[in-house]
Amino acid sequence: MLMSDFDIPGSPTVRSVGRYDENNAVAFRVISKLVATLKTSDMFTHALTMNYRSGYHDASASASVREVNANGSFGDFVTVKRDVASYTTFDWQTRAQLRNNLALTVGVRNLFNVNPPLSLKEGNGDQVGYDGRYTDALGRTFYLTGSYNF
């Protein structure tokens, strides 16, 4: 039994690995982060990071059938069940050690501008169509940071 599958005496068993569960959370089967680093000189270090989350069974959602009945009313609601695809992004950063106490880092998150997979979970605020707890809808973003040690 996995740590995310647990039994509480007198309660129903909760199975949350690889699925959206009763607690409105997902316990992913696989979460991986692989980093490859290349130091090209005493000054420059480059890093490529792969971020991966496996897919899961999504929360059920209700939708009305898009046909109009003979009496003019819309069709019945049906429950939609689907799987959310896995999500893989790559990040790149370069760090320049300008002096012993001064460093500058420039990078790109989500290098290939991958959209988050579709999720039918009910949105909080304006998060609709993806689960913002596990993915990022910003797409490719750039950053620049600096550090100075006294």
N, C-alpha and C positions, 0 to 999 in steps of 0.2 A: 504494500500500500504506500502511495506517495504521501508526502507531508501535506499536500493540499487536499487530499481525500481523507476525511476524518469521520469518526463515529462518536456521537455523544449518547450515552445511555438514555433511552426513553425518547430520543429525537430521531427524525429521519436522517439518513446518511446524506452528507453533502459531497457531491462529486464536482469539482471545479477545474480539474486539469484539462486544458484545451477547450473550455467552454465558458460561456457567460453564465454565471450561476445565480442562485437565489439571493446572494449578498451583493448583487450588481457589480461583480468584479470578475476578472479573468486571471487564472493561473496558467501562464504559458507553459507549454511542454518544453520549449527551447528558447532561451534568451542568450544571445552570443554577442560578444564584442571582440573583434580581432584587430590588433594594431601592428602595422609594419612601420619601422622607423629606419631612416637613412640619415647618417651624419656625413655630410659632404665635406666639411672642414671643421676647424675649431669654432667657426662662427655660425654655420648653418646646420640646423637639424630639421628634417622633413618627416611628417607622419601621415599615413593613410589609415583611416579607421573604418572598418565595416561593422555596422550595427544591424542585428537581425532579431526579429521576433516571429515565432511560428504563428500560423493561422489558428483560428479557433471557431467553435460553433457560436454564432451570434445570438443576441437576445431576440426573442420572438416579437414580431410587430403585427399589428392589425391594419388591414387596408380594405376599403370597400371595392367591390367589383365594379368596373367602370361601365356597366350596362344599365340601362333604365328599364325597370319592370313595366309590365302592361298597365299598371295603375299610375305610372309616372314617378314612382319612387326609385331610388338608387338600389343597387344590388346589396346583398348581405356582406357583412364583414368576414374576411377570411384571415387566418393566421399565416404569416409568412415566416418561414424558417430558412436561414441561409448560413453559409460559412464565410467568415472574413478571411481574406487572403493573407499570406505572410507579408512581412514588411521589412525590406532591406534598404538601408541607405549607406552612403559613403561620405566621410568627412576628410578634408585635407587641411593640414596646417604646416606652416613654416615658421621656425623660431630662429631669430638672429640674436646671438649673444654679442652685442656691440662693444661692451666693456665688461669687466669683471662684475660690476654692480648694475649694469643696464641691459635689459633684454626687450626685444620687440617681437610680438607674435601676430601673424596674419593668417586667417583661415577661412574655409568655406564649409558650412554645414549643409548636408544633403546636396552634395556636389552635382549629382545628375538630376536634381529637381524632381524627385519621385513623389507623386501624390499619395496621401494615405489611403489605405484600402477602405472600401465602402462598409459602413456599419450601420445597422438599423436601430441601435440603442437610442433611447429617448435623450435628446440633447439637453444640456444644461446651458441656459442662456442662448447664445447663437451657435453652439456647436451642433450642427446637424449634418449627418452623412458620414461622420467619422467619430472615433472615440478619442477625444483630446487627452485622455489620461495616458494613452499608450503611443500616440502618433502626433506628428506636428504638421499642421496645415500651412505653415508659412512657406514651405518650399525651400529653394536655395537661399541661404542667408550668408552674408559676409561679416567678418568681425576683425577687429584690430585691438590688441591689448598691449600694454607696456608694463614693465615692472622695473623698479629702481630700489636697490637695497642700500640702506644707510650703513 
